[in-house]
Amino acid sequence: MTSFSATALPELLSFLDVQVEPSIVMDADYRIVAANRAYAREFGQGQSVSGRHCYEVSHHFTVPCDQAGESCPLRMSLENGQIQRVLHLHHTPRGEEHVDVETTPIRDCDGRVGYFVETLRVVKQASSRPATEGLVGRSTAFNRMLALAMRVAPTNASVLLLGETGTGKELVAQLLHEAGRNANGPFVVVDCAGLTESLFESELFGYEKGAFTGAAHRKIGLVESASGGTLFLDEVGDIPLPLQVKLLRLLETGTYRRVGSIETLRSDFRLVCATHRDIRDMVDREAFRRDLYHRIGVFPIHVPSLAERREDIPLLADSFLRRVAGGRNLRFSQEAIQKLQNGDYSGNIRELRNLIERAIILADGDEIALAHVATETSAAEPLPPQPDSTRTTSFVVVEPMALDDLEQRYLAWVLANFDGDRKSLAASLKVGTRTLYRKLRSAG
């Protein structure tokens, strides 16, 4: 470090201080040399960070990140001399937040790395704590997905979101829009699964007055509406083959014509697509055009299922409680949280939200208990018939017993409570009449 120019460091610090983004300068021993005003305002918590280790401030660790199981951009930058970028959960005055960290090595006059500049950008579109809106998570799978999304968001690359139904692909698409260059433009969603061939062109490209029966006025298409913003094609894998060539032409030329018009129009938009299908298998089976797949899949991102991020379930559950409870001061019992975390969710996050919304309705007090989140109980089950004064309308077994004994007790209950004849009773029990008589004789 001694060969570093005596004037270079002050000049570097002076340059950083006018930067909008929070930045710090560190030496190779992880010690913060200085921080700019933006960093002090965003992360300083009113205290000076100069002389402290970066891992102590950012993670409250006692050892460097790479020794605590985290990726360390400073260590990687020191080893290869290149800029390194990672996504970390960083301590802030507001609590832990997702932070995009970029570390740049600074060389001295002899070409040796003397210091490192670390620039930090808080990911405002995702939360590591319970939140009333947006993406929520802190698991490894979630952070991996978020890191890819934040890396591609500032570019113009087409993004293909891959994942099961209900994983939150539209929220990821919205993050890409809000963190991208077109954030001030519109975010237009197209549900491709609901577009028939006859509606495809008119919905996407619009139409002129009189273009077909019922076209009483000009209609602006969704592609035109998305100009200057982001066009999100949800369930793009459901587009029939004949329509795929029309979409490909739009994406390759950026031009289109309204139905019934000869005027060529241009739309400039950021493209994000999503599908729950195995689209690469569809390409191999020639169910999806290979050229269109390569056009939309420049940067694929896997959106993890709930099974891949089970550690996020308590966080998601608390978030949905805030979003749906309507001002009620509710909490989960430990048993209820355990039940939710061990559940199987074929519908992923959407199914979890529905389950919690139902539990909120069932809970009368201020605690959501195990019984309220029991997925085996169906809200659609019919109510039991009301008892009258002469019949017992329920059959209750309070302890395990032999199946033969259980059958005999059940037959006795049925005979006492069934109004029809034996033939009708056999039909109700889904057995033959002779089978019923045999069982009745056996039961005495």
PyMOL commands that set and color helices and strands:
alter all, ss='L'
color gray80, all
select helices_A, chain A and resi 8-17+37-42+54-59+65-67+73-80+140-152+169-178+192-194+197-205+222-225+236-238+241-253+279-284+290-296+306-324+334-341+348-362+370-373+403-417+422-428+433-442
alter helices_A, ss='H'
color red, helices_A
select strands_A, chain A and resi 23-26+32-35+84-92+95-107+113-122+126-127+135-136+159-162+187-191+206-207+219-220+230-234+255-256+265-266+270-275+299-302+331-332+367-368
alter strands_A, ss='S'
color yellow, strands_A
deselect
rebuild
show_as cartoon
